[in-house]
Each structure stands twice: as structure tokens, then as C-alpha cells.
């Protein structure tokens, strides 16, 4: 049987890594939740801030990564500030709020220009609310308990 499409479509996430101290603190909080309540989605994920997502043909991934690396090689460091927790009822998710400061706004604007120059069209989705996911898809009881803390 022949296939209509010869390549795979990949979902790509561009993320920022926070400081090592913040990564460790997030891991400690996740471990505390795990110790008290057991395993949950995102328990093992390393702390990161998703900037955008898009779909990309697997044949373009290598050249795209090279171009993106070049973009970031000239980009100044991003100042990141966290400000407490937030809870998203629709997905029963607990997040660490990241202040949407001028550095992050400028980065998202510059990436939007970059993606247009690199012919990444309609499937590009910037992250509207900067955050670090702590725990997602929680059962209702655990979600309500964490929310009430």
C-alpha cells in the first residue's frame, strides 16, 4: 500500500529553561506533592516555560533547528520572575505563574517575526500565559486539595 505522505508531522515546542535554582525548587515542590499524594502527570518533567508550539514536517526539522539555534545565539538572556501559583479549572492543572515582563513579550514578538520570515504559517501558536506546569490532569480531589492550600 502506498502512503500519500512520505514524511511525519511533528509537534515542536520552543521552551525556555529557567535558572538551575528554580528548576531544583520546582522539582522539590513536585516531590513534596508526590510524597503526599502519589504520582501525577508532569511529575517527572523538567521545569520549563513553553514559548510557542507548531507542527513541522520531519524533513524540515534539521534545517529549522539550525535556523532557530542561530536566532537564539544572538538573543540576550531573558529575565524571568515567578509570582506564586495559579490553578486552571478547565484542565485541573497547577502552574507556577511567570511574570509576563518586557523580555518575554519582546521574545514572543521577535519569534513571531522570525517564524514569518522562515515560512512557518498557520499552525504556529504562541503561549498566551507564561507559566511553569507543576501538575496537570489532576483528579478532582487532588486538584481541590492543592487549590485550597
C-alpha positions, -999 to 999 in steps of 0.1 A, spaced: 0 0 0 13 34 -9 12 63 15 1 97 4 25 114 27 61 103 29 71 123 60 60 125 96 44 157 110 60 166 144 47 189 171 75 212 181 77 232 214 101 260 219 109 264 256 130 285 279 149 269 307 147 288 340 177 291 364 191 259 379 179 270 413 143 274 401 145 241 384 156 225 417 129 243 436 101 232 412 114 196 415 113 198 453 77 210 452 67 182 428 85 157 450 65 170 481 32 166 462 43 131 451 53 121 486 19 132 500 -4 122 471 14 99 447 22 101 410 6 127 388 11 140 352 42 162 347 58 148 379 90 138 360 91 167 336 119 193 340 107 228 347 105 249 315 84 277 300 68 270 267 71 300 244 53 285 214 42 253 196 39 244 159 36 215 136 65 208 113 72 183 86 100 159 97 120 167 66 123 204 77 132 198 113 170 197 110 172 229 89 146 246 112 166 237 143 197 252 128 179 284 120 164 286 154 197 280 171 212 308 151 183 331 162 189 323 199 227 325 196 223 363 192 195 367 217 202 383 250 194 365 283 157 366 294 149 379 329 123 356 344 103 363 376 78 339 391 49 350 412 30 323 431 7 296 419 -23 296 397 -49 269 390 -67 262 357 -100 246 364 -106 235 328 -77 211 328 -73 207 365 -37 220 363 -15 237 389 11 261 374 38 284 387 29 319 374 57 336 353 55 374 351 49 384 315 76 410 315 90 431 287 118 405 280 92 377 274 69 400 253 99 410 232 109 374 227 74 364 216 72 393 192 106 386 177 98 349 173 66 358 156 86 379 130 112 351 127 86 324 120 71 345 92 105 350 77 110 312 78 77 304 63 60 289 93 24 298 87 -10 290 103 -2 262 128 20 284 149 6 290 184 23 314 209 18 307 246 -7 333 259 1 329 296 38 323 306 39 295 332 57 265 345 34 235 348 36 219 382 9 192 379 -16 186 352 -47 165 346 -52 160 383 -81 141 397 -108 164 412 -100 156 448 -63 163 445 -69 194 424 -93 208 450 -69 200 479 -39 216 462 -60 246 453 -72 251 489 -36 252 503 
